[in-house]
């Protein structure tokens, strides 16, 4: 943009009284003699964002919570930045904390404004209990743990720690990394607390080069259900499928039995019963 056009734009923003210019443009306005107010604080609550579904679990910011009590994370950290970022987000979203912990994402172009100079997360740790069951799923591996705790330390000397029902494994052994990109840790609570998409988000999510979103989600949910069933017990997936099959029947029956030839007998509360036989095989023409 030429100086004349830039000067005109800066004077317009000066008259308007507010803007969202990056800090570099704010400084440029000053060099051209236009004194602007600081940019309106511009940030996102949470550290994970997705343009395509599924979306990560949402973080609720307490009403009236001041930005200066929030925390930033440095994405330029050399080791484990992506995993740490996810676990910071999950602690804020799933943790049971007495003092609110709210991480925010601020574009680096806003560095320089006083409102962007927030305390930062300096250390992230995940501790887990015994592994109950693990399963290869989508882009990686999901493992059910007896317990999961995420703990973080911040540059202002505070520590936030809480049990959570999902975390991203910060360390993958060499054998696992050969075969998968991600390892998601969950507790049994996650089956009832989290939506399937909130787990799928951390296991690769939707592949735009594959089938439709709905088809991929359906496949993921089927595999995830098998995982949860196996967490409960080796025959739980079979039991769930049988229950799902009869779930549409009216609740006026007491028991249902099946014999090897496929005949099903329904016993009703009034003492009567009904047998449903498999179709007769007419393929031989007899």
C-alpha positions in Angstrom: 0.0 0.0 0.0 1.4 3.4 -1.0 2.1 6.0 1.8 -0.8 8.2 0.7 -3.3 5.4 0.7 -1.9 4.1 4.0 -2.1 7.6 5.6 -5.7 7.9 4.5 -6.5 4.5 6.0 -4.8 5.3 9.3 -6.6 8.6 9.6 -9.9 6.9 9.0 -9.1 4.4 11.8 -8.0 7.3 14.0 -11.4 9.0 13.5 -13.2 5.7 14.1 -11.4 5.3 17.4 -10.7 1.5 17.3 -9.0 -1.1 15.0 -7.4 -4.5 14.9 -4.2 -3.7 13.1 -1.1 -5.9 13.8 1.5 -4.1 15.9 3.8 -3.5 12.9 1.0 -1.5 11.2 0.3 0.4 14.4 3.9 1.5 14.6 3.9 2.4 10.9 0.9 4.7 11.5 3.0 6.5 14.2 5.9 7.0 11.8 3.5 8.7 9.4 2.3 11.0 12.2 -1.0 9.2 13.0 -1.4 8.3 16.6 -3.8 5.4 17.0 -5.1 3.7 20.1 -3.9 0.2 20.8 -5.6 -2.5 18.8 -8.7 -4.1 20.3 -7.6 -7.3 22.1 -7.9 -10.0 19.5 -7.6 -13.6 20.6 -9.3 -17.0 20.6 -10.2 -18.9 23.7 -8.2 -22.2 23.7 -5.2 -23.2 21.7 -6.8 -25.7 19.2 -8.7 -24.5 16.2 -9.9 -26.4 13.1 -11.3 -25.1 9.8 -12.9 -28.5 9.1 -14.9 -30.7 11.4 -14.5 -32.4 13.7 -13.9 -29.5 16.1 -11.8 -29.9 19.3 -13.7 -29.9 22.6 -14.7 -26.3 23.4 -13.3 -24.3 26.3 -15.8 -22.2 28.3 -14.4 -18.9 29.4 -16.0 -17.6 32.6 -18.2 -14.6 32.0 -16.3 -11.4 32.6 -13.0 -13.2 32.9 -10.2 -10.7 32.2 -7.7 -11.3 29.5 -4.8 -10.4 31.7 -5.5 -13.6 33.8 -5.2 -15.8 30.7 -2.1 -17.6 29.5 -0.3 -17.9 26.2 1.8 -20.8 24.8 4.9 -20.4 22.7 4.5 -22.5 19.6 8.2 -22.1 18.8 9.3 -24.4 21.6 11.7 -27.0 20.2 10.3 -30.2 21.6 6.7 -31.5 21.9 5.0 -28.2 21.1 2.1 -29.7 19.3 1.4 -32.3 22.0 1.9 -29.7 24.8 -0.5 -27.4 23.0 -3.2 -30.1 22.9 -2.7 -31.1 26.5 -2.9 -27.5 27.7 -6.2 -27.1 25.8 -7.5 -30.4 27.2 -6.7 -29.4 30.8 -8.6 -26.2 30.4 -11.6 -28.0 28.7 -11.8 -31.1 30.9 -10.0 -30.3 34.1 -11.8 -29.8 37.4 -10.0 -26.8 38.7 -10.9 -24.5 41.6 -9.1 -21.5 40.1 -10.0 -21.0 36.4 -7.3 -21.7 33.9 -7.9 -20.2 30.5 -5.3 -20.5 27.7 -5.7 -18.2 24.7 -4.3 -18.0 21.2 -3.0 -14.6 20.1 -1.5 -14.1 16.6 2.2 -13.3 16.8 1.6 -10.2 14.7 0.0 -8.6 17.8 3.1 -9.0 19.9 4.1 -5.6 21.1 0.8 -4.5 22.4 0.6 -4.4 26.2 -2.5 -6.6 26.2 -0.7 -9.4 24.4 2.1 -9.6 27.0 0.5 -12.4 29.0 2.1 -15.0 31.3 3.0 -18.2 29.5 2.9 -21.9 30.1 6.4 -23.1 30.8 6.0 -26.8 31.5 3.4 -29.5 30.7 3.3 -33.0 32.3 1.0 -35.9 31.9 0.9 -38.7 34.5 -1.2 -41.8 34.1 -2.3 -44.9 36.0 -2.3 -48.5 34.8 -3.2 -49.2 31.1 -6.4 -51.1 30.9 -6.7 -51.6 27.1 -5.3 -50.2 23.9 -6.6 -50.3 20.3 -5.4 -49.3 16.9 -7.8 -46.6 15.7 -7.8 -44.3 12.6 -4.4 -42.5 12.5 -3.0 -44.0 15.6 -3.7 -45.7 18.9 -6.2 -45.1 21.7 -5.5 -46.4 25.2 -7.8 -46.6 28.2 -5.9 -45.7 31.4 -7.0 -46.1 35.0 -6.4 -42.4 35.5 -4.9 -39.4 33.7 -3.7 -36.1 35.2 -2.4 -33.1 33.3 -0.2 -30.6 35.2 1.2 -27.4 34.0 3.4 -24.6 35.3 3.3 -21.0 34.2 5.8 -18.1 34.0 4.1 -16.3 36.9 4.9 -19.1 39.3 1.5 -20.9 39.3 0.7 -24.5 38.9 -2.6 -26.0 37.5 -3.2 -29.7 37.8 -6.3 -31.9 37.5 -7.6 -35.3 36.6 -8.9 -35.4 33.0 -10.7 -38.0 30.9 -8.5 -37.5 27.8 -4.9 -36.4 27.0 -2.4 -36.8 24.2 0.5 -39.1 25.1 3.6 -36.8 25.2 6.1 -39.6 24.7 5.8 -42.4 22.1 8.3 -45.3 22.2 10.1 -46.1 19.0 8.1 -49.2 18.3 4.8 -47.3 18.4 6.0 -44.3 16.3 6.7 -46.6 13.4 3.1 -47.4 12.9 1.0 -44.4 14.1 1.1 -40.7 14.2 -1.0 -40.2 17.4 -1.7 -41.9 20.7 -4.7 -40.7 22.6 -5.2 -41.6 26.2 -8.7 -41.7 27.7 -10.3 -42.9 30.9 -13.6 -44.8 31.1 -15.4 -41.5 31.9 -14.6 -40.3 28.3 -17.1 -42.7 26.8 -20.0 -40.8 28.4 -18.5 -37.3 28.7 -17.0 -36.8 25.2 -18.6 -36.7 21.8 -17.0 -39.1 19.3 -15.8 -36.2 17.1 -14.0 -34.7 20.1 -11.9 -37.8 20.2 -11.7 -38.2 16.4 -10.2 -34.7 16.2 -7.0 -36.0 17.9 -6.8 -39.1 15.8 -6.5 -37.5 12.4 -10.1 -36.4 11.9 -11.7 -36.2 8.5 -9.6 -37.0 5.4 -10.8 -34.8 2.6 -9.3 -37.2 0.1 -11.4 -40.1 1.4 -15.1 -40.9 1.6 -17.7 -38.3 2.7 -17.5 -36.8 6.1 -20.6 -38.7 7.3 -19.2 -42.0 6.0 -15.9 -41.5 7.7 -17.5 -40.5 11.0 -19.8 -43.5 10.9 -16.8 -45.8 10.4 -14.9 -44.1 13.2 -17.8 -44.3 15.6 -18.2 -48.0 14.9 -14.5 -48.7 15.7 -14.7 -46.4 18.8 -17.7 -48.3 20.0 -15.8 -51.6 19.6 -13.0 -50.1 21.6 -15.3 -49.0 24.5 -16.9 -52.4 24.5 -13.6 -54.2 24.7 -12.6 -51.9 27.6 -15.7 -53.3 29.5 -15.0 -56.9 28.6 -14.2 -59.3 25.7 -17.9 -60.2 25.0 -19.4 -56.7 25.5 -19.4 -55.8 21.8 -21.4 -58.9 21.0 -23.9 -58.1 23.9 -24.3 -54.5 22.7 -25.1 -55.7 19.2 -27.7 -58.1 20.4 -29.3 -55.5 22.6 -29.3 -53.0 19.8 -31.2 -55.5 17.6 -34.1 -56.0 20.0 -34.1 -52.4 21.3 -36.9 -51.5 18.9 -39.3 -54.1 20.3 -42.1 -53.0 22.7 -41.2 -53.7 26.3 -43.9 -56.3 26.8 -41.5 -59.2 26.7 -39.6 -61.0 29.4 -37.0 -63.0 27.5 -35.8 -63.8 24.0 -34.1 -67.0 23.0 -32.5 -68.2 19.8 -31.4 -71.7 18.7 -28.6 -72.6 16.2 -30.9 -72.9 13.2 -31.8 -69.2 13.5 -35.3 -69.6 15.1 -36.1 -66.8 17.6 -38.7 -67.2 20.4 -40.0 -64.1 22.2 -41.6 -64.8 25.6 -44.2 -62.1 26.6 -45.2 -60.9 30.0 -48.7 -62.3 29.6 -47.3 -65.8 29.5 -47.6 -66.2 25.7 -44.7 -66.7 23.3 -44.0 -66.2 19.6 -41.5 -68.1 17.5 -40.0 -66.6 14.4 -38.5 -69.2 12.1 -35.9 -68.6 9.5 -37.2 -68.5 5.9 -37.6 -71.8 4.0 -34.8 -72.3 1.5 -36.4 -72.5 -2.0 -33.1 -72.3 -3.9 -33.3 -76.0 -4.8 -36.8 -75.7 -6.2 -38.2 -78.3 -3.8 
